Amino acid sequence: MAPKRVKIQIFPDQAALIKDAVAHFIALANTAIRERGVFSVALSGGNTPQPLYEALAANQNKTRLAWDHIHLFWGDERYVPHNHRDSNYLMVKHALLDHVSIPQKNIHPVPTEINIWQAAERYEHEMQKMFTGEWPNFDLILLGMGEDGHTASLFPHSAGLHEEYKWFIANFANEPQAWRLSLSKNAINAARNIFVIIQGADKANMVASVLAGPDQPFEKPIQLISPVNGEMVWLIDQQAAQLLPSAIYPQ
């Protein structure tokens, strides 16, 4: 079933979803900077969030953000060089970073050029320079969801689902057979805000299973995500939401 502190928002199309996501991103950024002097974000990769990054880079939006006070991390990364076509960093660079005036010191890519275990440890240390508590309290973590119910690089039945202490981990995915680097579930759940952005009819079965079906978190790892003190908002287009019972979200 849907976790506590969750809001589900359904949009007629991608344009409406992205417009709302941009507005909420800017509002959260301005509030965080006003209250704490910094806005910390963990970005997601893949095709789904790219339109959001492109929209944030548009002239009418990027000028509404104080980029000097924004720090960008990655919630997960493929274990490939930063110039590889599959790199989450490279996608964000092309869609967003190349178009905004953000200081280089505020950009924190995963160090994929070294041994994967060292990369996970080093990235955790990088986050610990900003966050001093037991867990990293990101102002915002952006997530997607795969057709198999994975989020970040937390895959069904993968060893990383059992991690209870580390902030950032190396995790092996059985499908596809590949190593990934990812925030742990506990690190994600410490965030002040989580956006889950889902689009497309190919996600409809899993959206319904996750939000309206039984609790099977090791089958559907996104069910492990339930913020401890923060808020989780699902932003779903109509195609992805078409199998959801209307009773679980406001009309």
NORUR-V120469 format. One record per residue. RES is the residue in one small letter. SS is DSSP state (helix for helix, strand for strand, loop for the rest). BURIAL is # if it has 16 or more other ideal C-beta (glycine too) atoms within 10 Angstrom, else .. D_CENTER is the distance of its C-alpha to the mean C-alpha in Angstrom with 2 decimals. Layout:
res=RES ss=SS burial=BURIAL d_center=D_CENTER
res=RES ss=SS burial=BURIAL d_center=D_CENTER
This chain:
res=m ss=loop burial=. d_center=20.40
res=a ss=loop burial=# d_center=17.73
res=p ss=loop burial=# d_center=16.73
res=k ss=loop burial=. d_center=18.24
res=r ss=loop burial=. d_center=16.88
res=v ss=strand burial=# d_center=15.23
res=k ss=strand burial=. d_center=15.91
res=i ss=strand burial=# d_center=16.05
res=q ss=strand burial=# d_center=16.68
res=i ss=strand burial=# d_center=18.27
res=f ss=strand burial=# d_center=18.99
res=p ss=loop burial=. d_center=21.87
res=d ss=loop burial=. d_center=20.20
res=q ss=helix burial=# d_center=17.45
res=a ss=helix burial=. d_center=19.22
res=a ss=helix burial=. d_center=19.26
res=l ss=helix burial=# d_center=15.60
res=i ss=helix burial=# d_center=14.64
res=k ss=helix burial=. d_center=17.44
res=d ss=helix burial=. d_center=16.23
res=a ss=helix burial=# d_center=12.62
res=v ss=helix burial=# d_center=14.38
res=a ss=helix burial=. d_center=16.82
res=h ss=helix burial=# d_center=14.50
res=f ss=helix burial=# d_center=12.55
res=i ss=helix burial=# d_center=16.09
res=a ss=helix burial=. d_center=17.44
res=l ss=helix burial=# d_center=14.98
res=a ss=helix burial=# d_center=15.56
res=n ss=helix burial=. d_center=19.27
res=t ss=helix burial=. d_center=19.51
res=a ss=helix burial=# d_center=17.79
res=i ss=helix burial=# d_center=19.97
res=r ss=helix burial=. d_center=22.99
res=e ss=helix burial=. d_center=22.65
res=r ss=helix burial=. d_center=21.38
res=g ss=loop burial=. d_center=21.82
res=v ss=loop burial=# d_center=18.30
res=f ss=strand burial=# d_center=14.82
res=s ss=strand burial=# d_center=12.18
res=v ss=strand burial=# d_center=8.63
res=a ss=strand burial=# d_center=6.02
res=l ss=strand burial=# d_center=5.09
res=s ss=loop burial=# d_center=4.19
res=g ss=loop burial=# d_center=7.75
res=g ss=loop burial=. d_center=10.30
res=n ss=loop burial=. d_center=12.39
res=t ss=loop burial=# d_center=10.58
res=p ss=loop burial=# d_center=8.75
res=q ss=helix burial=# d_center=11.86
res=p ss=helix burial=# d_center=14.04
res=l ss=helix burial=# d_center=11.95
res=y ss=helix burial=# d_center=12.31
res=e ss=helix burial=. d_center=15.89
res=a ss=helix burial=# d_center=16.57
res=l ss=helix burial=# d_center=15.53
res=a ss=helix burial=# d_center=17.91
res=a ss=loop burial=. d_center=20.69
res=n ss=helix burial=. d_center=23.65
res=q ss=helix burial=. d_center=23.62
res=n ss=helix burial=# d_center=20.14
res=k ss=helix burial=# d_center=19.85
res=t ss=loop burial=. d_center=23.10
res=r ss=loop burial=. d_center=21.75
res=l ss=loop burial=# d_center=19.36
res=a ss=loop burial=. d_center=20.81
res=w ss=helix burial=# d_center=19.13
res=d ss=helix burial=. d_center=21.36
res=h ss=helix burial=# d_center=19.54
res=i ss=strand burial=# d_center=15.90
res=h ss=strand burial=# d_center=14.32
res=l ss=strand burial=# d_center=11.45
res=f ss=strand burial=# d_center=9.97
res=w ss=strand burial=# d_center=7.86
res=g ss=loop burial=# d_center=5.66
res=d ss=strand burial=# d_center=7.98
res=e ss=strand burial=# d_center=10.98
res=r ss=strand burial=# d_center=14.01
res=y ss=loop burial=# d_center=17.22
res=v ss=loop burial=# d_center=18.89
res=p ss=loop burial=. d_center=20.35
res=h ss=loop burial=. d_center=18.55
res=n ss=loop burial=. d_center=20.99
res=h ss=loop burial=. d_center=20.38
res=r ss=loop burial=. d_center=19.47
res=d ss=loop burial=. d_center=16.72
res=s ss=loop burial=# d_center=15.03
res=n ss=helix burial=# d_center=11.48
res=y ss=helix burial=# d_center=13.09
res=l ss=helix burial=# d_center=15.92
res=m ss=helix burial=# d_center=14.14
res=v ss=helix burial=# d_center=12.56
res=k ss=helix burial=# d_center=16.04
res=h ss=helix burial=. d_center=17.87
res=a ss=helix burial=# d_center=15.86
res=l ss=loop burial=# d_center=15.45
res=l ss=helix burial=# d_center=16.86
res=d ss=helix burial=. d_center=20.25
res=h ss=helix burial=# d_center=20.80
res=v ss=loop burial=# d_center=20.15
res=s ss=loop burial=. d_center=22.14
res=i ss=loop burial=# d_center=19.71
res=p ss=loop burial=. d_center=21.54
res=q ss=helix burial=. d_center=20.95
res=k ss=helix burial=. d_center=20.82
res=n ss=helix burial=# d_center=17.69
res=i ss=strand burial=# d_center=15.77
res=h ss=loop burial=# d_center=14.71
res=p ss=loop burial=# d_center=14.17
res=v ss=loop burial=# d_center=14.32
res=p ss=loop burial=# d_center=18.12
res=t ss=loop burial=# d_center=18.52
res=e ss=loop burial=. d_center=22.19
res=i ss=loop burial=. d_center=23.29
res=n ss=loop burial=. d_center=23.68
res=i ss=helix burial=# d_center=20.45
res=w ss=helix burial=. d_center=21.38
res=q ss=helix burial=. d_center=22.29
res=a ss=helix burial=# d_center=19.08
res=a ss=helix burial=# d_center=17.06
res=e ss=helix burial=# d_center=19.66
res=r ss=helix burial=. d_center=19.83
res=y ss=helix burial=# d_center=16.17
res=e ss=helix burial=# d_center=16.42
res=h ss=helix burial=. d_center=19.52
res=e ss=helix burial=# d_center=17.89
res=m ss=helix burial=# d_center=15.48
res=q ss=helix burial=. d_center=18.64
res=k ss=loop burial=. d_center=20.32
res=m ss=loop burial=. d_center=18.18
res=f ss=loop burial=. d_center=17.69
res=t ss=loop burial=. d_center=20.96
res=g ss=loop burial=. d_center=20.43
res=e ss=loop burial=. d_center=19.99
res=w ss=loop burial=# d_center=16.19
res=p ss=loop burial=# d_center=13.83
res=n ss=loop burial=# d_center=13.55
res=f ss=loop burial=# d_center=10.69
res=d ss=loop burial=# d_center=11.55
res=l ss=strand burial=# d_center=8.09
res=i ss=strand burial=# d_center=4.56
res=l ss=strand burial=# d_center=2.55
res=l ss=strand burial=# d_center=2.72
res=g ss=loop burial=# d_center=6.14
res=m ss=loop burial=# d_center=9.27
res=g ss=loop burial=# d_center=12.23
res=e ss=loop burial=. d_center=15.79
res=d ss=loop burial=. d_center=16.39
res=g ss=loop burial=# d_center=13.89
res=h ss=loop burial=# d_center=11.66
res=t ss=strand burial=# d_center=7.92
res=a ss=loop burial=# d_center=6.38
res=s ss=loop burial=# d_center=10.08
res=l ss=strand burial=# d_center=11.61
res=f ss=loop burial=# d_center=14.35
res=p ss=loop burial=# d_center=17.24
res=h ss=loop burial=. d_center=19.94
res=s ss=loop burial=# d_center=18.54
res=a ss=helix burial=. d_center=19.83
res=g ss=helix burial=# d_center=16.54
res=l ss=helix burial=# d_center=16.29
res=h ss=helix burial=. d_center=19.34
res=e ss=loop burial=# d_center=18.26
res=e ss=loop burial=. d_center=19.13
res=y ss=loop burial=. d_center=19.66
res=k ss=loop burial=. d_center=17.59
res=w ss=loop burial=# d_center=14.42
res=f ss=strand burial=# d_center=13.52
res=i ss=strand burial=# d_center=15.17
res=a ss=strand burial=# d_center=16.65
res=n ss=strand burial=# d_center=16.37
res=f ss=strand burial=. d_center=18.56
res=a ss=strand burial=# d_center=17.77
res=n ss=loop burial=. d_center=20.98
res=e ss=loop burial=. d_center=19.94
res=p ss=loop burial=. d_center=19.63
res=q ss=loop burial=. d_center=21.65
res=a ss=strand burial=. d_center=19.57
res=w ss=strand burial=. d_center=18.20
res=r ss=strand burial=# d_center=14.58
res=l ss=strand burial=# d_center=13.05
res=s ss=strand burial=# d_center=10.21
res=l ss=strand burial=# d_center=9.43
res=s ss=loop burial=# d_center=11.78
res=k ss=helix burial=# d_center=11.56
res=n ss=helix burial=# d_center=13.60
res=a ss=helix burial=# d_center=11.61
res=i ss=helix burial=# d_center=8.53
res=n ss=helix burial=# d_center=11.32
res=a ss=loop burial=# d_center=12.85
res=a ss=loop burial=# d_center=10.53
res=r ss=loop burial=# d_center=12.54
res=n ss=strand burial=# d_center=10.16
res=i ss=strand burial=# d_center=7.16
res=f ss=strand burial=# d_center=6.77
res=v ss=strand burial=# d_center=6.84
res=i ss=strand burial=# d_center=8.37
res=i ss=strand burial=# d_center=11.15
res=q ss=loop burial=# d_center=14.27
res=g ss=loop burial=. d_center=17.48
res=a ss=helix burial=. d_center=20.30
res=d ss=helix burial=. d_center=19.33
res=k ss=helix burial=# d_center=16.60
res=a ss=helix burial=# d_center=19.18
res=n ss=helix burial=. d_center=20.68
res=m ss=helix burial=# d_center=17.60
res=v ss=helix burial=# d_center=16.35
res=a ss=helix burial=# d_center=19.86
res=s ss=helix burial=# d_center=20.07
res=v ss=helix burial=# d_center=16.98
res=l ss=helix burial=# d_center=17.77
res=a ss=helix burial=. d_center=21.53
res=g ss=loop burial=# d_center=22.50
res=p ss=loop burial=. d_center=23.31
res=d ss=loop burial=. d_center=21.23
res=q ss=loop burial=. d_center=20.75
res=p ss=loop burial=# d_center=17.69
res=f ss=loop burial=. d_center=18.86
res=e ss=loop burial=. d_center=19.38
res=k ss=loop burial=# d_center=16.14
res=p ss=helix burial=# d_center=13.66
res=i ss=helix burial=# d_center=11.18
res=q ss=helix burial=# d_center=14.24
res=l ss=helix burial=# d_center=13.84
res=i ss=loop burial=# d_center=11.06
res=s ss=loop burial=# d_center=13.25
res=p ss=loop burial=# d_center=13.01
res=v ss=loop burial=. d_center=16.28
res=n ss=loop burial=. d_center=17.06
res=g ss=loop burial=# d_center=14.22
res=e ss=strand burial=. d_center=13.36
res=m ss=strand burial=# d_center=11.03
res=v ss=strand burial=# d_center=11.43
res=w ss=strand burial=# d_center=11.39
res=l ss=strand burial=# d_center=12.15
res=i ss=strand burial=# d_center=14.21
res=d ss=strand burial=# d_center=16.94
res=q ss=helix burial=# d_center=20.42
res=q ss=helix burial=# d_center=20.61
res=a ss=helix burial=# d_center=17.73
res=a ss=helix burial=# d_center=19.17
res=q ss=loop burial=. d_center=22.76
res=l ss=loop burial=. d_center=23.41
res=l ss=loop burial=# d_center=22.12
res=p ss=loop burial=. d_center=25.10
res=s ss=helix burial=. d_center=25.52
res=a ss=helix burial=. d_center=26.37
res=i ss=helix burial=. d_center=22.81
res=y ss=loop burial=# d_center=21.71
res=p ss=loop burial=. d_center=23.94
res=q ss=loop burial=. d_center=25.93
